[in-house]
Structures are given as C-alpha cells and as structure tokens.
C-alpha cells in the first residue's frame, strides 16, 4: 500500500536556498506568449527543473500579475527572469555567450525530441513561441536546431506550457549530475 507524502516530507527548500543551488545550463526564451496562465506554468516548471533563467519577450506578460501567480505558485520569486521588448536582440546576446539556441517548433528540418542528444558541455536556450503563431521565423533563422515533440493525434499541437515541460524534463534528465 502507498501513502501520500505530507508537505513537510517533500524536502522543499526556501526561495533563498533554491536561488543558491546549482542550476542546469538552460535558459528559456518566451516570445509573445499571450496567456498569463501559460507564463505562470512555465515559471513553475522552470523552478521544478532548476532552469537557469527565463527571458520574457514581446507581448509576454510579466510578474507580478494575479493571473500569472495562479499557476506559478510563487515560482516567480525563485526563478531568475527578465524582460526584453525584442526577442531577437536577447537571443543574439545569448548566442554571443555561447548558448546554443533551440527552437521548439515544427519546421521542415526539425529533430524529433526523443532522438536529440543533449551535450553536457553546452549551454542551451530553449525558444518557445506564441500559442497560435509559434516561434517567429527570425528566431528560427538564428537556430541550427529545432526540436519537435512526436505526436500521433489529430492536432499535432500541444499547449506551450505542456510543451515546455516535456522539453525542460529532457534537459533536466541530461544535467541531473550538476544539481
């Protein structure tokens, strides 16, 4: 028989301790994500998987906002983040800092997520796009890699927050030895 764990048994750390912990060498760039609930979910997932930083760009809502708080559950306080009007500019800056940009998008040369190998010596920026339009072409043009999550349903489309969780988990698994 199994027993559900109590909150005090989960080994949670406080925000200050979390901020001092090692993070995986992955940042998330959120470009023009219109739903504040999606933004909050991305923050919460980034906290769970020790993501280095989130860059919010364009029309993407930013904390503090009650709609983000509903799903973020305090992770906007633990996860490092900033805002940039122009996603292309911050992506160029990240590339200059040796981050490997990866668009999470269905493109003609996308790589299936399960066949992608995370290289432990690299730093990555995961680019998430608008819920309807996806990742902008000018950002895709700066990437050598686009990852696609294999799907077999009728939609071939996942909510951006669900997609971000699947992709962050892939990178978290690869970098667990750094945590």
N, C-alpha and C positions, 0 to 999 in steps of 0.2 A: 504494500500500500504506500502511496505517496502522500506527503504532507506539504501544503503550500507554505513557503517561507514567509516569515514576518519581516516587515520593513527593516528592523534592526539586525536581521540575519543576512541582509543582502550585501553588506560590506561597502555601502555607499561612502564616498568621501565628500567633504565640503567643497565649495567653489574654490577657495584659496588653494587647497591641496590639489584639486584637479588641475588648476592652472599651472601648477609647478610640475606636474607629471610629464613624462615624455609623451610626445605626440608622434603619429606616423607622418612621414613627409608627403602629405597630401593636402592640397587646398581645394576648396570648391568655389567655382565661379558661377553665381546665379545671375543669369542675364534675362531681364524683362519677365520675371515670374510674377504673374498678376495676382495669384491667390495668396493671401496672408496666411492661410492655414497651411499651404504647401511650404511657405517660408519657415513657419514655426516647426513643421515636421522635419524639414531639412536640418534645422538647428539641433533638434532633439537627437536625430540620428548621428549628426556630426559629433555631438557630445558622447554618445554611446560608443562610437568607434574611434575616439581620440584623434579627430581630424585637426590639423594644424590651424586652419583659419578658413573663414567664409568671406568671400568678396561679393557683396550685393551690388548689382549694376542696373542702370537704366530705370525702368519703372518698378523694379522690385522694391516692395515695401521694406522698411527697416524698423527695428525696435527703437523706442518702446511703442507698442501698439497692442491693444487688448486682443485683437484677432490673432496676432502672432503668439501672444502669451498663452492663448487657449491650447495650442498644440505644442509649443516649445517647452512648457512646464519649467521655466527657469533657466533653460539652457542658453538663452541669450546673454545670461550673466557669466556663464562658464566658458563658452566658445568665443575665441577671438574673432572679431569681424570688423569690416569697414565698408564704406560705401563709395562707389565711383559712378559718376554720370556715364562715362564711356567705357564699355567693356573691352574694346579693342586696345585702349591705352593701358589698362591694367594687365591685360594678357601679354602685351609686348614687354611690359616691365617684368612680369613673372618669367617669361621666356629668357630675358636677359639675366635672370637669377638662376638659370639652368633648370627651370621646371619644364617638364615635358607636358605639353598641352594635349588633352584628350577630349574630343567632343563626344558626348553621349547622344548619338544621333543615327538615324537610318540614312546612310549615304551609299553611293554606288560601290565604294571600296571599304565599307565598314568591316570590322573584325568581330566575330562572334565572341561575346564575353567569356564563355567557357574555354575558348581556345587561346585567350590572351594570357601571356605570362608577365606578371609584374616583376620588374627587375629591381632588386633590393638596393642597388647603388644609386638609383634615380630618385628624383623628386617629381611629383606629378601635380597637375592642375586638372581637375575634372570640371568640364564645362556643361552646365545644364541650361536649357533654353526655355522659352515661353511655352506655356501649355498648349497653344494652338499652332504656332508657327515653328516651334522647335529652336534649335541653335541657329543663329544668324550665319549666313554664308561667309561673311567677312571673318568670323571667328573660326569657322571650319577651314577656311583658307590658310589659317595660321597653324593648323594641326597636321601632323603626319599620321595621326591615328584617330579613328572614330570607332567607338565601341557600340555594338548593338546587342541588346538582350534578346536571345532567341525566344520566339513566341509562336504558338500554333493556333491561337484563337482567331476569331473573325475580325478583331480590331487592329491587331498588330500595333498597339499603343498602350502604354502604361502611364498612370499618373506620375508627374515629375517627382513627387516625394517618394513614391514607391520605387521608381527607377533609381533615384539617388541612394536609397537604402540598399538595394541589390548591389550597386556598383561600389559603394563605400565598404560593404561587407567583403567584397572580393579583395580590395586593397588592404583592409584591416587584417584579414587572414594572412596575407603575404608579409605583413610587417609586425606580426604579433611578438616576435623576438625583441622588438625595440621598445615595447611597452613595459 
